[in-house]
């Protein structure tokens, strides 16, 4: 009980870290809901509700398959899955830990383990949700064909990585101003409801409107994702590697902010909160 844990070599240290990340990921998944299966069902229902709402909105407006030459429902789901994974990764990483939380006082844990556990829990939930919804749609309603599954899956992971990098910036701001961090995180998530471009096809946007969306890595991710999904669609207004370079830059900025914050962060900061 009172024996200090020591790693004898690099392999043992890596194994210990991965074991901690695994258990922290499971802990985050179980804290969302007492029943793991019901927690996954609730995650899937969030995506299904988004799909139904957007499908109903497009039907009322009168916009149908003219948006893109392909499965119209797959076109809607492609934007929703990328959007949900990205914004939830931002929120999970931004609220992953605090120096005043009780769990951080346990010696084996550290900030990297808590951040990794929160991020991987989101990736697991959204990946299972995406695969189940697509499988049910394929087997029950209409068969679907994905032109490049590897490319589509890669962009799915890049959207998660980009969300984690942006969430790391908000996490570094959080100790200095918790309320401002919550507001900024919520504003970013709400702005991406429209700025992500999941409502429309990027190739059809007028040139004078494009600069309002071109800054957003999620806009590029969703449009490029549709290029991998549909054989008849080729993105011309977005860049494939822009989200990756944006994520790397955000990751570096987030690490700098967090390393600087950790030098000055104190438990007493949370006394007045």
Buried (B, 14 or more C-beta within 10 A) or exposed (E): EEEEEEEEEEEEEEEBBEEBBBBBBBBBBEEBBEEEEEBBBBBBEBBBEBBEEBBEEBEEEEEEEEBBEBBBBBBBBBBBBBBBBBBBBBBBBBBBBBBBEEEBEEEEBBBEBBBBBBBBBBBBBBBEBBEBBBEEBBEEEEEBEBBBEEBBBBBBEBBBBBBBBBBBBBBBBBBEEBEEBBEBBEEBBEEBEEBBBBBBBBBEBEEEEBEEBBEBBBBBBBBBBBBBBBEEBEBEBBBBEBBBEBBEEBBEBBBEBBEEBEEEBEEEBBEEE
